[in-house]
């Protein structure tokens, strides 16, 4: 121990990082999802990423630190269909082992017509991508998570769930429904077996590939989002009993 260094500081320096285990990131090939994948890999987790697109999985793998690539497990599969999530679940368990965590980073932003001008095709697509996919992932994977030690299930949400947007009505509607779904799960039997959180991202996410307007100084970076969700997944997360989380806090 260095001269004058308190024992508590020395113990803190030598304390091993918590084991995050195997974490599946549904939507891990998307913008927010990829930020989370990188952060989890940086923390030593084994990360499973399912996607319908082999090309998107290959692109993700190409952007991962080569020293962590052996802990990135890519799986071609559709978590947005009932048969697809069943196949993904079974393949993960058979090939990669027991999941400890799941992150659902699903759906995408949409902006267009106001509510009364929405077409059924637009409504059905957004309902499926931004809500039904969350239902399928939760229903399919929560019973699996309940079999592990310290299981955790995290969903990502956006600001539109709290703030009605006239030109993004289906996004606000599905976001609010997604939140109520998690609250409903929390009071069910499975909700007492799995730690549950929703992380609401309150700003756009600025990544290296940002091509939009000049970012505001208070907008979140991809690293900030990824690191925060990795903190939530960690067994030593301080707010384990808080269902609804916001970033920035």
Residue pairs with C-beta under 8 A, 6 or more apart in sequence:
1 7
1 10
2 10
17 43
17 44
18 234
18 235
18 236
19 44
19 235
20 40
20 43
20 44
20 45
20 100
20 101
20 230
20 233
20 234
20 235
21 45
21 46
21 98
21 99
21 100
21 101
21 148
22 45
22 46
22 47
22 48
22 96
22 97
22 98
22 99
22 100
22 101
23 40
23 45
23 46
23 47
23 48
23 99
23 100
23 101
23 102
23 103
23 233
24 47
24 48
24 49
24 50
24 92
24 99
24 101
24 102
24 103
24 141
25 33
25 36
25 37
25 40
25 47
25 48
25 49
25 102
25 103
25 105
26 33
26 50
26 79
26 102
26 103
26 104
26 105
26 106
26 133
26 137
27 33
27 103
27 104
27 105
27 106
27 107
27 156
28 34
28 36
28 37
28 47
28 49
28 50
28 51
28 60
28 103
28 105
29 49
29 51
29 53
29 56
29 57
29 59
29 60
30 105
30 108
31 205
31 207
31 209
31 222
32 105
32 156
32 201
32 205
32 222
32 225
33 49
33 103
33 105
34 60
34 63
34 207
34 222
35 205
35 207
35 222
35 223
35 225
35 226
36 103
36 105
36 225
36 226
36 229
36 230
37 47
37 49
37 60
37 64
37 72
37 226
38 63
38 64
38 65
38 222
38 226
39 223
39 226
39 227
39 229
39 230
40 47
40 226
40 229
40 230
40 233
41 47
41 64
41 65
41 68
41 71
41 72
42 65
42 68
42 230
43 230
43 234
44 71
45 71
45 101
45 230
45 233
46 71
46 73
46 96
47 71
47 72
47 73
48 73
48 75
48 92
48 96
48 99
49 57
49 60
49 72
49 73
49 74
49 75
50 75
50 76
50 77
50 78
50 79
50 88
51 57
51 74
51 75
51 76
51 77
52 76
52 77
52 78
52 80
53 76
54 76
57 74
57 75
57 76
60 72
60 74
61 69
61 72
61 74
64 72
73 95
73 96
75 88
75 91
75 92
77 84
77 85
77 87
77 88
77 91
78 84
78 85
78 88
79 85
79 88
79 106
79 133
79 136
79 137
79 140
80 106
80 128
80 129
80 132
80 133
80 136
81 136
82 136
84 136
85 136
85 137
85 139
85 140
85 141
86 140
88 140
89 140
89 141
89 144
92 99
93 99
93 144
98 144
98 147
98 148
99 141
99 144
99 145
99 148
99 151
100 145
100 148
100 149
100 150
100 151
100 152
101 145
101 151
101 152
101 153
101 154
101 233
102 137
102 141
102 142
102 145
102 152
102 153
102 154
103 154
103 155
103 156
103 229
103 233
104 133
104 134
104 137
104 138
104 153
104 154
104 155
104 156
105 156
106 129
106 130
106 133
106 134
106 137
106 156
107 126
107 129
107 130
107 131
107 133
107 134
107 174
108 129
108 130
109 158
109 168
109 171
110 122
110 126
110 168
110 170
110 171
111 165
111 167
111 168
111 171
112 118
112 122
112 167
112 168
113 119
113 122
113 167
114 166
114 167
114 169
115 166
115 169
118 169
118 170
122 170
123 170
126 170
126 171
126 174
127 170
127 174
130 170
130 171
130 174
130 175
130 178
131 174
131 177
131 178
131 181
134 155
134 178
134 181
135 181
138 153
138 155
138 181
138 182
138 185
141 153
142 153
142 185
142 190
142 194
143 190
145 151
145 152
145 153
145 194
146 190
146 193
146 194
150 195
150 235
151 193
151 194
151 195
152 194
152 195
152 196
152 197
152 232
152 233
153 194
153 195
153 196
153 197
154 196
154 197
154 198
154 199
154 229
154 232
154 233
155 178
155 182
155 197
155 198
155 199
156 198
156 199
156 200
156 201
156 229
157 175
157 178
157 179
157 198
157 199
157 200
157 201
158 171
158 175
158 200
158 201
159 200
159 201
159 202
159 203
160 168
160 171
160 172
160 175
161 172
161 175
161 176
161 178
161 179
161 200
162 175
162 200
163 172
164 172
165 171
165 172
178 198
179 198
179 244
182 196
182 198
182 243
183 243
185 191
185 196
186 196
186 243
195 240
196 243
197 232
197 242
197 243
197 244
197 245
198 243
198 244
198 245
199 228
199 229
199 232
199 245
199 246
199 247
200 244
200 245
200 246
200 247
201 220
201 225
201 247
202 220
202 246
202 247
202 248
203 216
203 218
203 219
203 220
203 248
204 212
204 215
204 219
204 220
205 219
205 220
205 221
205 222
205 225
206 215
206 219
206 220
206 221
206 222
207 221
207 222
208 222
218 248
220 247
220 248
224 247
225 247
228 247
231 237
232 245
239 245
